[in-house]
C-alpha cells in the first residue's frame, strides 16, 4: 500500500530530516511512528501526503510512484489521504458542520450528498448534536473529533494522524487512539505519529521508531492479547 525505498529528505537549510528510510505499510494495517521530537515523524507523514517531496529515493502509494508527482495530480492523491493534526487546524469562524463538510465541497460533491456524508461522519464521532456549534465552544477532545470527522468524511483509504493526542489528557488520548483503531478495523490504512510510548504500547500494532531521521527499530505487532480494556 505504502512503500518507502531509500528515502531521504534534506531541507534547503541543510537539515536532513530523514535519511535513507526503507519500509512498507500493508493495505489495512495500522502502524505507529515514534521517536524523539525532531526525529522525522511529521516529515514522514508529509511525504506520504505530498506536502513535502523527498530529496532522494522512491515513494509508492497504492502501486503508483508518487515521488515526482506533478502538481496537477497532487489533489487526486490527497483525496485518498485523510489528515489529522495535533492542533486540529479548524476554521474557527465556521460551524462544526462546515468544517467537516469542507473536503466534500472542495471536491464538488452534490449538496445533498455533502449533507448526508457529513452528518454520517458527525454521527460516527458522536458530534451530531454539535453540528451548529463553533469550534471555540468545544473541548479539546471534541475539537480533535471534528478534525477526525473532517479527515474521514471523504472516505479515504489512508488516514494519517500527526501527534493527535499531544494536547489531550490521558483519558481523552486513549479515546482518540481507540477511534483511530476503529477506522482501521473497517479497512482504513492508519499511520499515527506519536511520542507517547506508554499509550501506543497498549495497542497491538506495529511500531516504527525513528532517531535523528533514521529508522532504528521496527517492532511487529504482538500476538493478540485479551487484557487491554477497551
C-alpha positions as CSV (number, residue, x, y, z in Angstrom):
1,X,0.0,0.0,0.0
2,X,2.7,2.5,1.1
3,X,6.4,1.8,0.3
4,X,9.5,3.8,1.0
5,X,12.7,2.8,-0.7
6,X,15.9,4.5,0.3
7,X,14.0,7.8,1.0
8,X,15.8,10.9,2.3
9,X,14.6,14.4,2.9
10,X,17.0,17.3,3.2
11,X,15.7,20.9,3.6
12,X,17.3,23.9,1.8
13,X,18.9,24.9,5.2
14,X,20.9,21.6,5.0
15,X,19.0,19.9,7.8
16,X,18.4,16.2,6.9
17,X,15.1,15.3,8.4
18,X,15.0,11.7,7.0
19,X,18.0,9.6,6.0
20,X,17.5,6.6,3.6
21,X,14.3,5.1,5.0
22,X,13.1,1.8,3.6
23,X,9.9,0.2,4.9
24,X,6.5,-1.0,3.7
25,X,3.0,-0.5,5.2
26,X,0.4,-3.1,4.0
27,X,-3.1,-2.2,3.0
28,X,-5.4,-2.2,6.0
29,X,-2.5,-2.0,8.5
30,X,-2.3,0.3,11.5
31,X,1.2,1.5,12.3
32,X,2.6,3.8,14.9
33,X,5.6,6.0,14.0
34,X,7.5,7.1,17.1
35,X,10.7,8.8,18.2
36,X,12.0,11.9,19.9
37,X,10.9,15.4,19.0
38,X,12.6,16.2,15.7
39,X,13.2,12.5,14.8
40,X,11.4,12.9,11.4
41,X,7.9,11.6,12.2
42,X,6.0,14.6,10.9
43,X,8.2,14.8,7.8
44,X,7.5,11.2,7.0
45,X,3.7,11.8,7.1
46,X,4.1,14.9,4.9
47,X,5.9,12.9,2.3
48,X,3.1,10.5,2.1
49,X,0.6,13.3,1.6
50,X,2.9,15.1,-0.9
51,X,3.0,18.1,1.3
52,X,6.8,17.6,1.1
53,X,8.9,16.0,-1.6
54,X,11.8,13.5,-1.0
55,X,15.3,14.6,-1.8
56,X,16.1,11.0,-2.9
57,X,14.5,7.6,-3.0
58,X,11.1,6.3,-4.2
59,X,7.7,6.5,-2.6
60,X,5.0,4.2,-3.9
61,X,1.3,4.5,-2.8
62,X,-1.3,2.0,-4.0
63,X,1.1,0.8,-6.7
64,X,1.7,4.3,-8.0
65,X,5.1,6.0,-7.8
66,X,4.3,9.4,-6.3
67,X,7.9,10.6,-5.9
68,X,7.8,13.1,-8.7
69,X,4.0,13.5,-8.9
70,X,3.0,16.6,-11.0
71,X,1.3,19.4,-9.2
72,X,-2.0,18.9,-11.0
73,X,-2.1,15.3,-9.8
74,X,-1.4,16.1,-6.1
75,X,-5.1,16.9,-5.4
76,X,-6.1,13.4,-6.6
77,X,-3.6,11.8,-4.3
78,X,-4.8,13.8,-1.3
79,X,-8.4,12.7,-1.9
80,X,-7.0,9.2,-0.8
81,X,-5.4,10.6,2.3
82,X,-7.1,11.9,5.5
83,X,-5.0,14.2,7.7
84,X,-5.4,14.7,11.5
85,X,-3.2,17.3,13.2
86,X,-2.2,17.9,16.8
87,X,-3.5,21.5,16.8
88,X,-6.8,20.5,15.0
89,X,-6.5,23.2,12.2
90,X,-10.2,24.0,12.3
91,X,-11.8,27.1,10.8
92,X,-13.0,29.0,13.9
93,X,-15.5,31.2,12.1
94,X,-17.3,28.1,10.6
95,X,-19.6,25.7,12.3
96,X,-18.6,22.1,13.1
97,X,-20.8,21.0,10.1
98,X,-19.0,23.4,7.7
99,X,-15.6,22.3,8.9
100,X,-16.3,18.7,8.4
101,X,-18.0,19.1,5.0
102,X,-15.2,21.3,3.6
103,X,-13.3,18.4,1.8
104,X,-16.6,17.4,0.1
105,X,-17.4,20.9,-1.0
106,X,-13.9,21.4,-2.5
107,X,-14.3,18.1,-4.3
108,X,-17.5,19.3,-5.9
109,X,-19.8,16.7,-4.3
110,X,-23.5,17.4,-4.8
111,X,-25.1,19.3,-1.9
112,X,-27.5,16.5,-0.8
113,X,-24.6,14.0,-0.7
114,X,-22.5,16.5,1.2
115,X,-25.2,16.8,3.9
116,X,-25.7,13.0,4.0
117,X,-22.0,12.1,4.3
118,X,-21.2,15.0,6.7
119,X,-23.9,14.0,9.1
120,X,-22.9,10.4,8.9
121,X,-19.3,11.3,9.9
122,X,-20.6,13.5,12.7
123,X,-22.8,10.7,14.0
124,X,-19.9,8.3,13.9
125,X,-17.8,10.6,16.0
126,X,-20.6,11.5,18.4
127,X,-20.8,15.1,17.3
128,X,-24.2,15.3,15.6
129,X,-25.7,17.4,18.4
130,X,-22.8,19.8,18.0
131,X,-23.1,20.3,14.2
132,X,-24.1,24.0,14.5
133,X,-21.6,24.9,17.2
134,X,-18.4,26.9,16.6
135,X,-15.1,25.1,17.4
136,X,-14.2,27.6,20.1
137,X,-17.1,26.4,22.2
138,X,-15.9,22.8,22.1
139,X,-13.5,21.0,24.4
140,X,-10.1,19.8,23.1
141,X,-11.3,16.3,22.8
142,X,-14.4,17.4,20.8
143,X,-12.2,19.6,18.5
144,X,-10.0,16.6,17.7
145,X,-13.1,14.5,17.0
146,X,-14.1,17.2,14.5
147,X,-10.7,17.0,12.9
148,X,-11.0,13.2,12.6
149,X,-14.5,13.6,11.1
150,X,-13.2,16.0,8.5
151,X,-10.3,13.6,7.7
152,X,-12.6,10.6,7.1
153,X,-15.7,12.3,5.5
154,X,-14.3,11.8,2.0
155,X,-13.8,8.0,2.8
156,X,-10.1,8.0,2.2
157,X,-8.3,4.6,2.2
158,X,-5.4,6.2,4.1
159,X,-5.6,8.1,7.4
160,X,-2.5,10.0,8.7
161,X,-2.5,11.4,12.3
162,X,0.3,13.6,13.4
163,X,0.5,13.6,17.3
164,X,-3.3,13.5,17.5
165,X,-3.2,13.3,21.3
166,X,-0.5,15.8,22.0
167,X,-2.9,18.4,23.5
168,X,-5.1,16.0,25.4
169,X,-5.2,14.4,28.8
170,X,-4.5,10.7,29.2
171,X,-8.2,9.6,29.2
172,X,-9.0,11.6,26.1
173,X,-5.8,10.4,24.4
174,X,-6.8,6.8,24.9
175,X,-10.3,7.6,23.5
176,X,-8.9,9.3,20.4
177,X,-6.5,6.3,19.7
178,X,-9.4,3.9,20.0
179,X,-11.4,5.9,17.5
180,X,-8.5,5.7,15.0
181,X,-8.3,2.0,15.7
182,X,-12.0,1.7,14.9
183,X,-11.4,3.1,11.4
184,X,-8.6,0.7,10.9
185,X,-10.9,-2.1,11.8
186,X,-13.1,-1.3,8.8
187,X,-10.2,-1.4,6.4
188,X,-8.6,2.0,6.5
189,X,-4.8,2.1,6.5
190,X,-3.8,4.2,9.5
191,X,-0.4,5.7,10.4
192,X,-0.1,7.6,13.7
193,X,3.0,9.7,14.6
194,X,3.3,9.8,18.4
195,X,5.9,10.1,21.0
196,X,3.5,8.7,23.7
197,X,5.2,5.3,24.1
198,X,3.1,4.3,27.1
199,X,-0.1,5.0,25.2
200,X,0.7,3.3,21.9
201,X,2.3,0.3,23.6
202,X,-1.3,-0.6,24.8
203,X,-2.3,-1.3,21.2
204,X,-1.4,-4.5,19.4
205,X,0.1,-2.7,16.4
206,X,3.5,-2.4,14.6
207,X,5.7,0.4,15.9
208,X,8.4,2.0,13.7
209,X,11.0,4.0,15.7
210,X,12.9,6.9,14.2
211,X,16.0,8.5,15.6
212,X,17.7,11.6,14.0
213,X,15.9,10.8,10.8
214,X,16.9,7.2,10.6
215,X,14.8,4.0,11.1
216,X,16.4,2.4,14.1
217,X,13.8,-0.2,15.1
218,X,10.6,-1.9,13.9
219,X,8.5,-3.8,16.4
220,X,6.0,-6.2,14.9
221,X,2.5,-6.5,16.4
222,X,2.4,-9.0,19.3
223,X,0.1,-12.0,19.5
224,X,-3.5,-10.9,20.3
225,X,-4.0,-10.1,24.0
226,X,-7.2,-10.0,26.0
227,X,-6.0,-8.0,28.9
228,X,-6.3,-4.5,27.5
229,X,-9.6,-2.9,28.3
230,X,-11.5,-1.1,25.5
